[in-house]
Amino acid sequence: MAGPRAADVLGRVTLVTGKEEFLGERSVAEVRAAVMAHDDEAELSETRGVDLAPASLGELAAPSLFSATRCVVVRGLEDLPEESVEGLLAYAASPVDEVALVLVHGGGQKGSGVLTKLRKLGSVTEVKSAELKASEFPGFVAAEVRAAGGRIEQEAAAALVQAVGQDLRSLAAAASQLVADFPDSTLGVDEVRKYFGGRAEAKSFAVADAAFWGRRAAALEELRWALDTGTPPVLVTSAFAGSARSVARYLAAPRGMRDGDLARELGVPPWKVRTVRDQSRAWTESGIARVIRAVAQADADIKGAASDASYTLERLVLSVTGFRDQR
């Protein structure tokens, strides 16, 4: 799924509407990416609708000292003050050429009058991020798999939704993970069940995988979601311990082993060998030794020595990604 080009967003207004936060945020990110691809020194800024006073509307079009190209995101358009509506509509009717203005409306009836007027302007492009119906989630999964360059059977897409749940962010991450682990394959139910057989375990492994890849922000985000949806903290430390053991065994294994033998050596299924191999390229034995100690400490803390499990796990994520960077 190709995102917008710079010509689609500069000198125009992108109106992002709907309650599905993940899709809305993806639309905002795509506009920003298009602007940065056009001018890597472009200025990116954000404000809230409630803070958009008439006196500050002129700043939307004002070039900065560093770059004339700008991407301005206004979140919470539904909270736009009444006295600012006229000025915003005037700008939207004739936007500045080197400015990409993104207006984000969170859905609902509040501010619907402004939306109606914006939709009538030829310079406004609306991107809808409505909440998906239950029947639409497998289609979302299939689209995510295609975007990542893979293929998935319809039944497998439904199985992934059943295993992971109806959180789009998690489904997108799971789809990407499956394509990476099963390249050049049509994903079936067996692959989905192997990787996402248990919902809580799947969430825990998503946190650990992101951390061992060095994706700090993604790991913290997955951790917050996992804890918010009831994943026991001990499952997270268990997933970290499993990943650490796999990488440590890979680093110590003789070179040139066949994947089947290597899978037995690592204690992982054959389809997981490629992931462990790729992750291990960024790790040293001393780095993994530090991780093992950090995981043991976090596990002890969670089981009684510390009162705040979320803080303990956040510290573990930061430690693991930090140890990976020490090369």
Residue, then its C-alpha position, 0 to 999 in steps of 0.5 A: m500500500a503506497g503512501p501519499r506523495a509530496a505533491d499529494v500533501l504539500g499545498r493541501v490539507t489532509l483531513v484525518t477522521g474517525k475513532e480508529e487511532f492506529l489507522g489515523e496515526r498511520s495516516v499522519a505518519e505517511v504525510r510526514a514521511a512524504v514531506m521528509a522525502h521531499d525535503d529532509e530539512a522540513e520542519l515538523s510541528e504539532t498543536r492541539g485544536v483547543d490551542l489554535a487561537p485566531a492569533s496563531l493561525g498565521e503561524l501555520a503558513a509562516p516559514s521557519l528560520f530553517s526551512a520553508t517546507r513544513c508539516v503541521v499536525v493539528r490534533g483534536l480538531e473537534d476542540l477547535p474554538e469557535e472563534s478560530v473556525e473562520g480563520l482555519l477555513a480561510y486557510a484551508a481554502s487557499p493553503v500555502d504551497e510548501v506547507a502540509l497541514v494535517l487536521v485530525h478529528g477523533g470522531g463523534q458529533k462534536g465539531s461536525g459542522v467544521l468537517t462538513k465545511l472542510r469536505k466541500l473544499g477542493s484543497v482538502t483530502e479526507v482519510k477515514s479511519a473508522e473502526l472496523k467491523a468484526s467481519e473486516f479484521p481478516g481483510f485487514v490482516a490480509a492487506e497487511v500481509r500483502a503490504a509486507g510482501g507476503r501471502i496468507e490464506q483466508e482461514a489463516a487471516a481469521a485464525l490470526v485475529q482469533a489468536v491476537g485479538q482485534d487490536l490493529r496495532s498488534l495485528a499489523a505487527a503480527a502480520s509483519q512478523l509472520v512474513a519475516d519469519f516465513p518468507d516466500s511462503t503462503l501463510g496458513v493456519d499452521e504457521v499462525r498457530k505455531y507462532f501465536g498459539g496463545r494470546a498472552e504468550a504471543k504478546s510477551f514474545a512480541v515485546a521480547d522480539a522487538a527488544f532483541w531486534g533493538r527496536r526500543a520504542a516498539a518494545l515499550e509500546e508492545l509492553r504497555w499494550a501487553l500489560d494493559t490487556g492483562t498479560p501477566p508480567v512473569l510471562v514477559t520475563s519468561a519470553f525474554a529469558g527464552s530469547a536470551r537462551s536461544v541467542a546464547r546457544y546460537l552464538a556458542a553453536p558450531r558454525g555450519m550446522r544444518d537448520g534441523d540440527l541447529a533447531r534442536e541445539l537452540g531448543v526452538p522449532p525449525w521455523k524459528v531458526r532464521t529469526v534467531r540467526d538474524q537477531s544474533r548478528a547484532w549480539t556478542e556473548s558479553g552482551i547476552a551475558r548482561v541480558i541474562r543477568a538483567v532478566a534474572q533480576a527482573d524476574a526476581d523483582i516481579k516475584g516479590a522484590a519490587s512493587d512496580a512490575s511495569y517499571t521493572l519491565e520497562r527498565l528491562v526493555l531499556s537495558v536489553t536494547g542498550f546492551r545490544d547497542q554496545r558493540 
